[in-house]
């Protein structure tokens, strides 16, 4: 594994030290420094009763603020650096390195999803094998500032994906990284749009809200050029303020979607964007909408559910998204009639494998004749089937691989079945990603079409086996949801 692959594929948890020195805010400075000396540590993290970091005291702090200035019995809270910058343990290492370099930090406390301290990241450890060239690449991919800067980040993704493919990193891991970078671009684009509105005299957001992405972005399965699938979840507000509040968010949605289009996320042709009121609602309105969709089912509402159910929060008050996720899980879990109708709407999506194991290729679209659409006749049927099983079992994981793992651990997927499906998903994803990179390099439109004649014999065999495993799963899901075994 090259240094580039290591730093872009590893997580903070892979490099964080777990032997972090932590103290309460009332701990005397004398005791803090004794703990640091005993542990041979260069910093101590100050935590509250819930183990949330509230400050940090480093060797530099000791030299600047403590020596000859503070009494040894003073509480550490008097001299610590408050508003400490932290990083979540399952975030990417490159992202942490970029934040630390920009803030000129040598140490950064690592927290879990609940905000509790679990370790410490040392910049020297994280950058031990990184070259100046690699640091420059990280700086490009985490550029802060203008829309033009975010567009540069988007353009740099193709080269990064190509390098990681060359290092044989699994395609699904590359997709997760691309999705992470894209969702980070979303976060900063929202900040830029809100700042522009404030400069225009529109003021700050009138209520708390979160921005969600749906589809492949929500599942962390982005390819090279995903379009926009986004929405807003707003905190509840009085009905009499609707015109004022919704007007503010209409303005934000228009600015954001136009900015994202400029950066490199094409406008969604199906208008699955926050600028469409269907995808911009208060939490109570969303809950009511999901309930209605589950009861008054038709082709349109089922397809809306198909798009929506893989949503993920990328900016703002994540608790709103968590509350909505709980409702979706409660509504869909065990609701056989609803899942049956979702299955019926997805049933036309099948794998590109015909009689005698022959590949089914495109016949009607001239530019793609003889090729297979490996998204619509490969990954999509598998994604949909695994989603249905996960909804039935009330599994809240979002990525297809994570859902497969959860289904396997729950005994729903047998070991061999899980291995074939996970391997098949990774193989098809790799063929798709490789083709998209090749299309981009050749100046061709990036698509989901792959020519089977361009595959090696081994790749064809693996693709055939992948299709068969997916087809068996589709038959199984049909039988379990409908009772129809033919």
N, C-alpha and C positions, 0 to 999 in steps of 0.2 A: 504494500500500500504506500503510495507516494505521500509526501508531506501535504500536498494540496488536498488529497482525498481524506487524509486523517483530520485535518482541521475543519473541512467542510462537512464531513459526515459524522464526526463525533459530537457528543452532547456535553454540556457542562458537567454533568454527573460523572463522566468518564475521567475528568481531570481534577475535580474538586477534592480538596482534603477534608476528611471527616473529623479530624482531631482539632477542630476549631475551639478556641478559648472563648467562652461566653460567660458574662456576668450580669447581675441585675444593676439597675441604675443607681442604687444606693451603696454599691460596693465601694469602699475607700480606695483611693488611688494607690496606696501602699500595697493593698492586697492584689489589685489589678496588675501592677508591675511585677509582683512576686509570681503571679500565675504565668505571665508572659515569659519570665526568665526560666521558670520551671519547665514550661512546655517548649522552650526555645522558639517562641512565636514572635512575630513582628507586629502583631495586632491583637486586639481583644474586641469582641462584638458585644454590645450592650443590648440585652433583650428584655421584653416585658414579660408579664405573667403567662402569656400565650406563646412564648418563645419567638415572637416577632421582633426582628432587628429594629431598634429605634436609634442606634448610634454606633459609632466605631471609634476606637482609640488606637492610633498607630504609633510606631516609633517616632515618626516625624512630629506627631501631635505632642508626644512626651517632650521632645526636644524644644518645641516652639511654645508650648502652653503650660507645661508642668514644671520643668526643672527651674528652680530658684523663683518660681512664681506662685505655685499652688501648694497648699498644705497637704501633707501626705495622707491626712485623714479626711480630706474633702471627698464627697461622692463623685464617682466618675461622670455622672450626669452633668456636672458643672463644666467639664472641659472637653467632653466627647464631641465629635462631629455628628450633628443630628441630621435628620433627613437622609439617612444613609442610602446609597444606591445599591440595589440588590439585583440578582438574576435568578430565574427559576431553574431548577436542576435539570429539567428536560428540555431546556432551550438549547440552541446550537452553540457550539464553542466559538465559531467565527463571530457570532453576534455579540457574545460577551467580550471577546477581544476588542472588537470595534468600539464598544461602549467604554471600556476601560481606557483605551488609547485616547479617545476624544476627551474624557474627563480627567485624564492624567492620574489614573488610579493604579496602585500596585496590587491592591487586594479588593475583592468584592464578595460580600456574604452571599451564600447560595441558600435559597429557600425552596420549600415544597409548594404544592398548589394551594395550600392553606396559609401560606405566608410564614411558616415556621422555619427557623434556622436549621439547616441540615449540613452545612459545610462552608468551606472558604475556597475561593478560586484565586490563585496567585498568577499574576500576569506572566511572570517569568516561566512558570510551568507550562502555561498555555502556549507560549510563543517559543518554546525551547528549540523546536526544529523548523521554525518559520523563517523564510528568507525575506529580504526586502521586497522582492517581486511579489511574493505571496501577500505580504502586508498591503502592498499597493492594490492588489486584487480585492482584498477584504474591504479596504477603504472605498473602492468603487461600489461594491455591493451593499455598502451601508451608508452611502452618501446621504448627508442630511442637508436639507435646504429646498432648492427650487424644484419646479416640475421638470425642468430640463435635466436636473441631476437625477431625478427618479427615472426619467426616460433612459438615461445612461445605464442605470442599474438593470432595467428591463432588458436592454440590448446585450448586456454582459452575461446574461443567463445562458445564452446558447453556447458560448465558449466554455463556460463552467460545466454545463451538462456534457459537452463533448469530451472534456478532459476526464470527467468522472466515469463516463462510459468506457473510455480507453483504459481506465484503471480497474474495469470490471466491477464497479460498485453496482449492486442490484438496481434495476430501473425503478423499482418502487421506492428505494431510498432516495434516488435522485429526484423523483417526483415529490417526495415529502419535503426535500430541501427547496425545490423550485416553489412549492406552495408556501413554504415558510417565508421565502424572500418576497413572493407576491403579496402575502398577507401583511408583511411589514411595510411594503409600498402602500397598501391600502391605509394602514394606520397613519402614515406620514401625510398621505394625500388628504385624509380627513382633517388633520391638524392644519394643513395649509389652507384648506377651504374654510374652516372655521375662523382662522386668523384673518382671511380676506373679508369675511362677512363682518367681523368686528371693525376692521379698518373702514368698511363702508357704512358704519353706523348701525348695523343690524344687531349688535350686542352679542353676548354669549348665548349658548343653548338655553332655551327657556325651561327645559326639563331635562333630567338625566335620560340618556338613551345609549343604545349600542348599535354598532354596525355589524351586520352578519354577511357572510358569503355562503353561497349554496353550491350544489353540484360538486364538481371535481375539487374546487378550492376548499369546500367544507370537509371533503374526505381526505384532503392532503394528497390528491392524485392529479395535480396539474401537469399538463404537457408543456410544449413550448409557448403557444399563443392562446391561452384561454380567453374567452370573452367575459363580459361582466355578468355575474349573477349575484346581485347584492340586495340588501334591504335594511330597513331601520326598525328596531323595536324601541318604542318610547315608554317612559314611565307614565302611569296614568295621570290625567289632568282633568280639571272641571270642563264640562261640555261647553260652558259659555266662553271658554278661552280657545275653542277649536280653531276658529279662523286665524287668530293671532299665532298660535303655536304651530299649526300645520303649515301656515304660510312661511314661517321661518324654516321649517324642515323641507318644504318644497324647494326653496331657494338653495339650501345646502345640497339637496339631492341633485339638482340640476348642475350646480357647480362641480360637485364631486364626480358625477358620471362623465361630464365633459372633460374634466381634468384627467380622469383615468383613461379616457379614449386617446387623449393627447400623449399620455405616457406610454401607451402600448397595449391597453386592454380594450379591445373593440367593443362598441356599444352592443348590447344583446339584441339580436334581431327579434326575439320573442318578448322584448320589453320587461325582462325579469331584472328590474333595477328599482332602486328606491325612488326614482322620479315617477314611477307608476304607483298610484295610491294603493294598489293591491298588495304591494310589498313594503308599505310604509304605514305602520299601525302602532297604537298603544298596546301594552302587554295584554290588557283585558280584551281589546279588539282582536288581537291575534288568537287568544285562547278561544274566544267565541267563533272566530273564523275556522280554526282547526276542528272544533266540535261540529260546525255546520258541514264542512267538507266530509267528515267521517259519516254523517248521517244522510246527507242529500248527495249521493254519489252519482256522478255522470263522467263521461270521458274527460271533460275539461277539468273538473275538480280532482279527479284521480291523477291527471298529469301534473297539476299544480302540486299535489302532495309529493309526487315523484321527484319534482325539482326541489321542493322545500325541505324534505325530511333529512337531508344531509347538511343542514345549516351549522355554521360555526361562528362564534363571536370573534371579531378581529379588532374592535376598538370600543372603548367605553365601558358601560356598566354591565359586566359579564353576567351578573346575577339575574338580569332580565332574560338572557338567553338560557340560563340554567333552569329558570322557572318554566320557560316555554318548552324546553326539552323534557322536563318532567311531565308536562301535560301531554305532549305528543306520545311519550312512552305509555302513559296511562290510557290514552284514547285508542292507540293501535294495538297495544299488547293484548293478545288473547281475543281480539275482535275479529273472529273468523270471517264474518260476512264482508267486512271492510277489506281484509287481506285477500279474500277471494276475488273481489272486484279489482283490486290493484294488480293481482296476478293476471286477470283476464285482459287488462289493458296492456300488460307487458308481454303477453304470450306471443305476439308476432315477432318478437326479437329472438332470433335463433342463431346458432353458430353457422359459419360458412363451410359446412361439411355435408356433402351429398352422398349419393349411393357409392358403394365400394371405396369409401374413404377419399373421394375426390373433392378438391376444394371448389367451392362455389364462388365464382368471380363476377365482377360487374359486367353487364351487357349493354346497359342503356346509356350511361354517361360516357361520351366519346373519350374524354381526357383520361378516364380511368378504366377503360375496357381491359379485361384480363387481370385486373387487380382485385384485392379483397379489402373491404373497409373493416379493419381489425378493431375499430371501436364499436361500430354498430353490430357487427357479427362476431365479436370476440369478447371484449371486456364488458360491454354493456349488459348482455344477458346475465353474465356472472354477477356483476355489481347488483343488478336488480334482484336476482334470486337470493343472494346473501343478505340483502337489505330486508327482504320479506321475512326470512327466517329470523333475523335479528330483531325485527319489530315484534314478531310473534313471541319471541323469548324474552322481550323487554331488555335487550342488550343495548347499552347506550354508546358503545364504541362507534366511531365514525368511519375510519378507513376500512377498506374491504379486507385487507390483511388482518387488521386487529379484530374485525368482526368474525373472520374465519377462526382465528385463534380462540376467541371467546366461545364460539359455537363448538369447537373441538373440546375445550375444557369443560363445557356443559354436557358433553356426551352426545350432542346433536350430530356432529360430523365425526365419523370414525377416523382413526389415524391414517389409513391409506387414502380415504376420501379427502381428508384435509390436505395431505401431502400433494396429491395430484392437482387439487384445485389451486392451492397456494403456488405450486410450481408453475402451473399453467398461466395463472394471472401474471406472475413475474415474467414469464417468457414472452407472452403476448405484449405486455407493457414495454419490454425491451425492444421488440421488433418495431413497435409503434414509435418509440422515442428515437431509435436509431434512424428510422425513415424520415422523421420530422427534421432531425438535425441535418441529414443529407439534403433534404429538400431546401432547407434554408441556405446551406452552403452553395448550392447550385443556382440560387436565385429563383427557385420555383415556389409556387404557392404551397404553404405548409398544409398538409392534409393528413387524413387517417388511412390512406390507401397504400397497401404494400403489394408488390408484385411477387407472387409465389415462386416465379422462375428465378428470382434473385436470391432465394434462400438456399442454404446448403442442405444436403440430404439430411443431416442430423437436425437442423432447424425445422425442416418439413416434418420429420418424424415426431419431434417434440410438439409441434403445432397440432398435428393430427391427434396425438394423445391428449393434448390440452382441450381441444374441441370435444373429444369423446367424454372427457371427465365433466365438462360443463354441460353437455347434452344429457348425461346421466343425472346430473343435479337438477336440471330443468324438469326432467321426467319425474324425479322424486318430489320436488316441490309441488308440481301439478297434482300428483297423487295425494299428497298430504293435505293440500288446501282444498281440493275439489272432490276427491274420492275417485277421480277419473284416471284409470291406469292405462288407458289406450290413447 
